[in-house]
Amino acid sequence: MHIFVIGATGALGRVLLPRLQQDQHKIHTLVRSAEQAKDLQARGVVASVGELLSPEGQRQLPELARDCEAVIHIATAIPANPSLPGAWDTNTRLRTEGTRALLAAALQAGATRYIQQSIVMAYPDGGDRWLDEEQPLDTTPERTVVCAPVIEMERQVKAVAPGRMHWTILRGGLFVGAGTGQERLLENLRAGQVEIPGNGQNFVSLVHVADVAEAFALALERAPVSSTYNIVDQPLRYGDYVTTLARKLNLPTPPYNSALPEQSSFRCSNQLAKEQLGWQPQHSLWPGEPGW
């Protein structure tokens, strides 16, 4: 099938596009530079130059998505330093304005499938409790910057009537693998700049970016109408994750710092994706191991 993908040059896009091509799908995309477009075109992608968040780019979308049976939104702009003022602004716009524009274009172009990337980190702190897809997302004021755009993004997708377009939301865990935030964590571990907040007993739900790509490929073929899935590997205690990562790579063991506030705990279940999509995480979470 012909598939229009927004976010083709990010960490997920770089593995998703070849995975979709493996299934003989034809990929169309919009990228921000001529250099990016040329590189993708050399790999058989129909790539146009434009900006999703600009009026001109949004006017292009219906024509670019024309004749595409499916539309996939995986564009993000996760800040390297989330504490800086305005650090999340572009990511927020991609999730709100970008989703609104892409949904409208998909409907206008006559697409029958739409898949939206979301995150399990928008759930509330669950402690040791398992969090499945029925868990409402976090509406507390303290987490508005991260969670409110995700809530609005999912609301927009879910507002599309099943008879107009078949949608699926894939809530990914914290990405690991090449080009993900795990590489930044490794840099900080090497520099001795990592401390584990509190007792490190909060859960983190990780997932290799290639396993997320596999979930998208499966969702195109198998996801029922109006479906939402957690796409995560087996959750780990954050302290165990970071200390094991350091040990496996012979890096300094990071200290625990009880003065730092405890992090939210996301012990997320992947049971529904396993049952309905036949999805299983296959890649290692640990750099240097086979399958990473």
SEMARBA-862804 format. One record per residue (C-alpha): residue number from 1; x, z, y; chain. Coordinates in pm, 1 decimal, padded with zeros to 6 digits. Example, Ala and Ser with C-alpha at 12.3 -4.5 7.8 and 13.67 -1.06 7.14 Angstrom:
BEGIN
NODE   seq         xx         zz         yy   mol
NODE     1    01230.0    00780.0   -00450.0     A
NODE     2    01367.0    00714.0   -00106.0     A
//
This chain:
BEGIN
NODE   seq         xx         zz         yy   mol
NODE     1    00000.0    00000.0    00000.0     A
NODE     2    00099.0   -00033.0    00366.4     A
NODE     3    00170.3    00309.9    00518.6     A
NODE     4    00229.7    00400.2    00884.1     A
NODE     5    00466.3    00698.1    00917.5     A
NODE     6    00539.6    00892.8    01236.1     A
NODE     7    00855.7    01104.5    01209.4     A
NODE     8    01057.2    00861.3    00998.8     A
NODE     9    01400.3    00965.1    01128.0     A
NODE    10    01374.2    01342.2    01076.4     A
NODE    11    01500.9    01545.6    00781.9     A
NODE    12    01181.7    01481.0    00585.0     A
NODE    13    01143.9    01119.5    00694.0     A
NODE    14    01492.6    01029.8    00573.0     A
NODE    15    01395.1    01118.7    00216.3     A
NODE    16    01024.4    01034.8    00233.0     A
NODE    17    01066.8    00668.2    00325.1     A
NODE    18    01285.1    00574.4    00025.3     A
NODE    19    01058.4    00780.8   -00200.4     A
NODE    20    00754.6    00582.0   -00085.6     A
NODE    21    00946.1    00254.9   -00118.2     A
NODE    22    01025.5    00355.7   -00475.4     A
NODE    23    00649.6    00327.9   -00539.8     A
NODE    24    00650.9   -00020.5   -00382.3     A
NODE    25    00478.2    00090.5   -00061.9     A
NODE    26    00550.1   -00099.7    00260.4     A
NODE    27    00645.1    00135.9    00543.5     A
NODE    28    00561.9    00084.6    00911.7     A
NODE    29    00686.5    00322.9    01179.8     A
NODE    30    00743.7    00391.0    01549.3     A
NODE    31    01087.9    00523.5    01651.2     A
NODE    32    01239.9    00615.2    01984.3     A
NODE    33    01543.4    00384.3    01999.1     A
NODE    34    01636.1    00024.7    01920.1     A
NODE    35    01929.2    00152.3    01714.8     A
NODE    36    01697.4    00357.3    01492.4     A
NODE    37    01463.7    00060.8    01455.1     A
NODE    38    01748.1   -00173.2    01359.0     A
NODE    39    01873.9    00069.8    01094.7     A
NODE    40    01528.0    00106.9    00940.2     A
NODE    41    01458.9   -00266.4    00953.7     A
NODE    42    01776.2   -00323.6    00752.4     A
NODE    43    01618.8   -00106.5    00483.1     A
NODE    44    01294.1   -00299.8    00468.9     A
NODE    45    01088.0   -00088.5    00710.9     A
NODE    46    00866.0   -00246.5    00977.3     A
NODE    47    00998.7   -00044.8    01272.7     A
NODE    48    00887.6   -00068.5    01636.2     A
NODE    49    01031.1    00111.9    01938.8     A
NODE    50    00816.9    00352.2    02137.8     A
NODE    51    00735.4    00715.5    02212.2     A
NODE    52    00443.9    00891.8    02044.7     A
NODE    53    00393.4    01122.5    02342.1     A
NODE    54    00389.2    00850.5    02607.9     A
NODE    55    00071.5    00667.2    02717.7     A
NODE    56    00237.1    00333.4    02640.5     A
NODE    57    00340.2    00447.5    02292.5     A
NODE    58   -00009.6    00573.7    02219.8     A
NODE    59   -00159.7    00242.1    02328.2     A
NODE    60    00063.3    00073.0    02069.6     A
NODE    61   -00051.9    00286.9    01779.6     A
NODE    62   -00374.2    00112.6    01668.7     A
NODE    63   -00201.7   -00226.0    01651.0     A
NODE    64    00103.1   -00081.1    01473.2     A
NODE    65   -00121.2    00088.6    01216.2     A
NODE    66   -00341.8   -00218.3    01168.4     A
NODE    67   -00367.2   -00321.3    00801.9     A
NODE    68   -00216.3    00012.9    00692.3     A
NODE    69   -00425.5    00192.4    00432.0     A
NODE    70   -00257.4    00527.6    00498.8     A
NODE    71   -00113.7    00713.0    00799.7     A
NODE    72    00134.2    01001.9    00766.8     A
NODE    73    00227.5    01243.4    01048.9     A
NODE    74    00555.1    01428.2    00986.1     A
NODE    75    00696.3    01427.8    01341.6     A
NODE    76    00833.7    01761.5    01462.7     A
NODE    77    01086.8    01885.8    01718.8     A
NODE    78    01195.5    02226.8    01587.1     A
NODE    79    01425.5    02382.4    01851.0     A
NODE    80    01779.3    02488.0    01762.0     A
NODE    81    01732.5    02796.6    01981.2     A
NODE    82    01364.5    02895.3    01963.9     A
NODE    83    01406.2    03182.3    02211.5     A
NODE    84    01486.2    02958.5    02509.5     A
NODE    85    01205.3    02909.8    02765.1     A
NODE    86    01007.3    02597.7    02681.7     A
NODE    87    01195.7    02546.0    02355.4     A
NODE    88    00876.5    02476.2    02160.9     A
NODE    89    00707.4    02252.8    02419.0     A
NODE    90    00783.3    01915.8    02258.2     A
NODE    91    00696.1    02040.9    01911.9     A
NODE    92    00367.0    02176.6    02046.4     A
NODE    93    00284.0    01840.4    02203.2     A
NODE    94    00365.2    01654.2    01881.0     A
NODE    95    00127.0    01881.3    01690.5     A
NODE    96   -00155.4    01863.9    01943.0     A
NODE    97   -00136.5    01548.6    02158.7     A
NODE    98    00050.1    01355.6    01889.9     A
NODE    99   -00200.7    01441.0    01619.2     A
NODE   100   -00494.2    01354.8    01844.5     A
NODE   101   -00346.5    01013.3    01926.7     A
NODE   102   -00247.8    00934.6    01569.8     A
NODE   103   -00584.9    01031.9    01423.7     A
NODE   104   -00762.7    00813.9    01679.0     A
NODE   105   -00532.0    00522.7    01600.6     A
NODE   106   -00575.3    00566.4    01225.7     A
NODE   107   -00953.6    00559.7    01259.5     A
NODE   108   -00945.7    00261.8    01494.1     A
NODE   109   -00710.6    00073.6    01260.5     A
NODE   110   -00937.0    00138.9    00961.9     A
NODE   111   -00695.6    00353.0    00760.6     A
NODE   112   -00856.9    00526.0    00464.7     A
NODE   113   -00593.8    00798.3    00407.5     A
NODE   114   -00427.7    01045.5    00644.1     A
NODE   115   -00168.1    01307.2    00548.2     A
NODE   116   -00058.0    01576.8    00792.1     A
NODE   117    00253.1    01789.9    00758.1     A
NODE   118    00187.3    02155.8    00838.8     A
NODE   119    00366.3    02486.0    00768.6     A
NODE   120    00304.3    02800.9    00564.9     A
NODE   121    00482.6    02999.3    00838.0     A
NODE   122    00155.0    02986.1    01034.1     A
NODE   123   -00001.1    03234.8    00791.7     A
NODE   124   -00012.6    03598.8    00902.8     A
NODE   125    00240.6    03846.0    00767.0     A
NODE   126    00129.1    03899.1    00407.8     A
NODE   127    00375.3    04166.5    00297.9     A
NODE   128    00397.2    04151.8   -00082.3     A
NODE   129    00055.5    03984.5   -00111.6     A
NODE   130    00030.5    03627.1   -00241.1     A
NODE   131   -00092.7    03381.2    00023.8     A
NODE   132   -00292.8    03080.5   -00092.7     A
NODE   133   -00467.4    02800.6    00094.8     A
NODE   134   -00778.7    03014.6    00155.0     A
NODE   135   -00580.6    03251.0    00378.8     A
NODE   136   -00675.8    03196.7    00746.3     A
NODE   137   -00386.9    03113.6    00978.5     A
NODE   138   -00244.9    03371.1    01219.7     A
NODE   139   -00432.5    03404.1    01549.7     A
NODE   140   -00250.0    03712.6    01682.7     A
NODE   141   -00118.8    03685.4    02041.8     A
NODE   142    00235.1    03771.3    01932.1     A
NODE   143    00267.5    03446.4    01735.4     A
NODE   144    00072.5    03214.1    01963.2     A
NODE   145    00370.1    02989.1    02045.4     A
NODE   146    00425.6    02890.7    01681.6     A
NODE   147    00081.7    02930.3    01527.4     A
NODE   148   -00166.6    02813.2    01792.0     A
NODE   149   -00043.9    02449.6    01787.1     A
NODE   150   -00060.6    02446.4    01406.3     A
NODE   151   -00415.1    02584.1    01413.1     A
NODE   152   -00520.4    02319.4    01667.0     A
NODE   153   -00345.3    02043.2    01470.6     A
NODE   154   -00522.7    02136.8    01148.3     A
NODE   155   -00854.5    02175.1    01332.6     A
NODE   156   -00827.5    01818.0    01457.8     A
NODE   157   -00756.0    01684.5    01108.6     A
NODE   158   -01035.8    01884.6    00947.5     A
NODE   159   -01282.5    01760.4    01209.8     A
NODE   160   -01260.3    01408.2    01063.6     A
NODE   161   -01565.8    01351.9    00845.6     A
NODE   162   -01476.0    01271.4    00482.6     A
NODE   163   -01678.0    00951.3    00504.2     A
NODE   164   -01460.8    00823.2    00789.0     A
NODE   165   -01115.8    00898.6    00646.1     A
NODE   166   -00974.0    01084.0    00346.5     A
NODE   167   -00737.1    01352.7    00482.0     A
NODE   168   -00485.6    01591.5    00325.5     A
NODE   169   -00282.0    01870.9    00485.3     A
NODE   170    00047.7    01969.4    00321.8     A
NODE   171    00171.7    02310.0    00438.7     A
NODE   172    00542.8    02305.0    00371.3     A
NODE   173    00768.2    02603.7    00335.9     A
NODE   174    01100.5    02656.3    00513.5     A
NODE   175    01300.5    02340.3    00445.2     A
NODE   176    01635.0    02344.8    00266.0     A
NODE   177    01861.7    02049.3    00194.1     A
NODE   178    02060.1    01801.7    00402.0     A
NODE   179    01970.3    01792.3    00770.0     A
NODE   180    01751.8    02104.7    00759.5     A
NODE   181    01777.5    02446.8    00919.8     A
NODE   182    01961.6    02566.3    00609.5     A
NODE   183    02271.2    02385.2    00739.4     A
NODE   184    02254.2    02584.2    01064.4     A
NODE   185    02219.8    02905.8    00863.3     A
NODE   186    02532.2    02811.3    00667.0     A
NODE   187    02725.6    02750.8    00990.1     A
NODE   188    02625.5    03094.0    01115.3     A
NODE   189    02718.8    03255.2    00783.6     A
NODE   190    03064.7    03096.2    00800.7     A
NODE   191    03103.7    03228.6    01154.5     A
NODE   192    02993.7    03579.7    01053.2     A
NODE   193    02700.0    03560.6    01292.6     A
NODE   194    02416.5    03645.0    01052.2     A
NODE   195    02250.4    03985.0    01022.3     A
NODE   196    01956.7    04055.9    00791.7     A
NODE   197    01673.7    04220.3    00988.5     A
NODE   198    01545.1    04554.4    00862.4     A
NODE   199    01562.9    04595.8    00485.2     A
NODE   200    01533.3    04222.6    00412.6     A
NODE   201    01238.0    04276.3    00179.7     A
NODE   202    01012.4    04023.4    00351.4     A
NODE   203    00940.5    03710.7    00146.5     A
NODE   204    01045.3    03361.5    00250.3     A
NODE   205    00888.0    03054.3    00090.9     A
NODE   206    01152.5    02783.3    00077.3     A
NODE   207    01123.9    02423.6   -00038.5     A
NODE   208    01375.4    02143.0   -00077.5     A
NODE   209    01295.3    01855.5    00155.5     A
NODE   210    01306.4    01607.4   -00134.7     A
NODE   211    01037.7    01808.7   -00313.9     A
NODE   212    00822.4    01785.8   -00001.6     A
NODE   213    00867.2    01408.5   -00005.9     A
NODE   214    00750.9    01406.0   -00368.0     A
NODE   215    00440.0    01601.8   -00267.9     A
NODE   216    00352.2    01337.1   -00008.8     A
NODE   217    00393.6    01059.4   -00264.9     A
NODE   218    00170.7    01243.0   -00511.8     A
NODE   219   -00089.5    01330.5   -00248.5     A
NODE   220   -00131.3    00962.3   -00163.5     A
NODE   221   -00234.5    00894.5   -00521.8     A
NODE   222   -00398.4    01216.1   -00638.0     A
NODE   223   -00521.5    01441.4   -00356.8     A
NODE   224   -00900.2    01483.5   -00346.7     A
NODE   225   -01092.2    01434.4   -00023.4     A
NODE   226   -01041.6    01703.5    00244.9     A
NODE   227   -00763.6    01892.8    00067.5     A
NODE   228   -00494.9    02140.0    00175.6     A
NODE   229   -00190.3    02251.2   -00024.7     A
NODE   230    00101.3    02491.4    00003.7     A
NODE   231    00420.2    02301.1   -00081.2     A
NODE   232    00672.3    02573.7   -00161.0     A
NODE   233    00919.1    02682.2   -00426.4     A
NODE   234    00913.0    03030.6   -00579.1     A
NODE   235    00926.7    03281.3   -00289.9     A
NODE   236    01239.5    03494.2   -00246.9     A
NODE   237    01309.7    03815.6   -00059.8     A
NODE   238    01487.8    03710.9    00259.7     A
NODE   239    01775.6    03952.2    00204.2     A
NODE   240    01824.8    03822.4   -00149.8     A
NODE   241    01815.3    03462.7   -00028.6     A
NODE   242    02079.6    03506.1    00240.8     A
NODE   243    02315.8    03724.4    00036.7     A
NODE   244    02288.6    03492.6   -00265.0     A
NODE   245    02355.9    03192.2   -00042.0     A
NODE   246    02668.0    03361.2    00092.4     A
NODE   247    02787.2    03462.6   -00255.0     A
NODE   248    02737.4    03119.0   -00409.7     A
NODE   249    02943.5    02956.3   -00134.1     A
NODE   250    03207.0    03231.2   -00112.8     A
NODE   251    03108.7    03317.8    00242.6     A
NODE   252    03113.0    03661.5    00409.8     A
NODE   253    02824.7    03880.9    00295.7     A
NODE   254    02596.2    03935.2    00595.4     A
NODE   255    02516.8    04296.6    00686.6     A
NODE   256    02169.6    04448.1    00706.1     A
NODE   257    02066.7    04570.1    01051.2     A
NODE   258    01785.4    04824.5    01047.3     A
NODE   259    01763.1    04810.1    01427.2     A
NODE   260    01634.8    04452.6    01414.9     A
NODE   261    01257.5    04411.7    01373.0     A
NODE   262    01127.2    04321.1    01029.7     A
NODE   263    01042.3    03953.8    00988.1     A
NODE   264    00701.2    03830.0    00877.7     A
NODE   265    00660.8    03796.2    00502.5     A
NODE   266    00530.7    03471.6    00350.7     A
NODE   267    00484.8    03501.0   -00024.9     A
NODE   268    00304.1    03171.3   -00069.5     A
NODE   269    00147.5    03034.4   -00385.4     A
NODE   270    00200.5    02673.8   -00497.4     A
NODE   271   -00048.2    02695.9   -00784.0     A
NODE   272   -00305.1    02459.5   -00632.3     A
NODE   273   -00050.8    02180.9   -00576.3     A
NODE   274    00068.3    02219.6   -00933.2     A
NODE   275   -00284.5    02202.5   -01072.2     A
NODE   276   -00431.5    01923.9   -00857.4     A
NODE   277   -00130.2    01708.3   -00769.9     A
NODE   278    00086.8    01767.6   -01075.0     A
NODE   279    00362.2    01869.1   -00832.2     A
NODE   280    00659.6    02080.2   -00940.2     A
NODE   281    00967.2    02172.2   -00733.3     A
NODE   282    01262.6    01998.9   -00899.3     A
NODE   283    01553.5    02045.5   -00658.1     A
NODE   284    01786.1    02342.3   -00626.7     A
NODE   285    01762.1    02564.7   -00321.3     A
NODE   286    02136.7    02625.9   -00331.4     A
NODE   287    02390.9    02386.8   -00171.5     A
NODE   288    02650.6    02255.3   -00412.5     A
NODE   289    02433.7    02293.9   -00719.9     A
NODE   290    02310.4    01987.6   -00912.0     A
NODE   291    01990.9    01855.6   -00755.9     A
NODE   292    02043.0    02005.8   -00409.0     A
//
